[in-house]
Amino acid sequence: MFQFCRAEADSNEVQVKKDKTIMRRSIKILLGEMDAKLTGHAALLNYRYMNLCVKAEPMALLSLIVTDIEGNAFNIEEVADTVQRDDFSFLFVPKEMEMLPFIQKGIAEAHPEFKQEVITPQDYEHFFYPDTPEYDQDRHIVCTMPEVDDDRYDLLKQSVKALYDERKVEMDKIKAEYTQTIADRTAELPKDEADEAKNRLEELCNQYSDIIKQYRDNKEQEIEEAHKEWELNQAEERLNRRQGMKDQ
């Protein structure tokens, strides 16, 4: 009888150890899941900030879909070569000229704020094009980012805050969900192991909280700088107008 009880106790102890091992593995898996979800939300916020175009962000062109007259949809790189001319503009060179109006439409739908201009290669001296008859007939599209005037400044600032708040709410939900789940899973573990898991959760949440704050701060700084540049340009124009009136 004693031997049977001892064997049963040993069996129970082995099972407890197995259960704890499974718990430890499940906690690692849970932390990995949470890490992946937070990474996704941070990346989404960064992508959406890039689509609030103050400067010409190549990433913003990912949302650009061109639909031809037959309803066939193309990514922009399938129908045009794209060149970032400078910090504030793109050049689109259609691969087939008949696609030009559809490219314009796709740009306007994805980014109505872009200022579009149709040009010929000869319009810009700093671009080199072969001087051939067929090239003379080509038309290209220049898209310039709009200036950050007072109205656009207010809109951009509001959008930055709204996008940040939206992601923060979703990330806080993830933290609450995994905090509770991990607390349940660590209930049977030694206190030091439970504390380690909770600390790792906090570290991950704080890390991604700092990341999205940095994305927000960087975008706000970009907006501020562009708005100050606009204000300086406005002041210079006023000064020139006054000078012109004095010269008269």
Residue pairs with C-beta under 8 A, 6 or more apart in sequence:
19 188
20 188
20 189
23 185
23 186
23 188
23 189
24 189
24 193
26 185
27 182
27 185
27 186
27 197
30 178
30 181
30 182
30 185
31 178
31 182
31 197
31 200
31 201
31 204
33 178
34 174
34 175
34 178
34 201
34 204
35 204
37 174
38 171
38 174
38 204
38 205
38 208
39 208
41 167
41 170
41 171
41 174
41 208
41 212
42 167
42 208
42 211
42 212
42 215
44 167
45 163
45 164
45 167
45 212
45 215
45 216
46 215
47 59
47 62
48 163
49 160
49 163
49 215
49 216
49 218
49 219
50 57
50 59
50 60
51 57
51 59
51 60
51 63
51 111
52 156
52 159
52 160
52 163
52 219
53 60
53 111
53 113
53 114
53 145
54 145
54 148
54 156
54 219
54 222
54 223
54 226
55 87
55 88
55 145
55 222
55 226
56 84
56 85
56 86
56 87
56 88
56 89
56 90
56 143
56 145
58 82
58 84
60 110
60 111
61 76
61 82
61 90
61 110
63 110
63 111
64 75
64 76
64 106
64 107
64 110
64 111
65 73
65 74
65 75
65 76
65 106
65 109
65 110
66 73
66 74
66 75
66 76
66 78
66 79
66 80
66 99
66 102
66 103
66 105
66 106
67 73
67 74
67 102
67 105
67 106
68 74
68 99
68 102
69 102
76 82
76 92
76 103
76 106
79 94
79 95
79 96
79 99
79 102
79 103
80 92
80 93
80 94
80 95
80 99
80 103
80 141
81 92
81 93
81 95
82 90
82 91
82 92
82 93
83 90
83 91
83 93
84 90
84 91
85 91
85 142
88 144
88 145
89 142
89 143
89 144
89 145
90 142
90 143
91 127
91 140
91 141
91 142
91 143
92 103
92 107
92 140
92 141
92 142
92 143
93 138
93 140
94 100
94 103
94 139
94 140
94 141
97 137
97 138
97 139
100 118
100 139
100 141
103 141
104 116
104 118
104 141
107 114
107 116
107 141
107 143
108 114
108 116
111 143
113 145
113 146
113 152
114 143
114 144
114 145
114 146
115 143
115 144
115 145
115 146
116 141
116 142
116 143
117 141
117 142
117 143
117 144
118 139
118 140
118 141
118 142
119 139
119 140
119 141
119 142
120 136
120 138
120 139
120 140
121 127
121 129
121 135
121 138
121 140
122 129
122 136
129 135
146 152
147 226
147 229
147 230
147 233
148 156
148 223
148 226
148 227
148 229
148 230
149 227
149 230
150 227
153 223
153 227
153 230
156 223
157 220
157 223
160 216
160 219
160 220
160 223
161 216
164 212
164 215
164 216
167 212
168 209
168 212
171 205
171 208
171 209
171 212
175 201
175 205
178 201
179 198
179 201
182 197
182 198
182 201
183 198
185 197
186 193
186 194
186 197
186 198
187 194
189 197
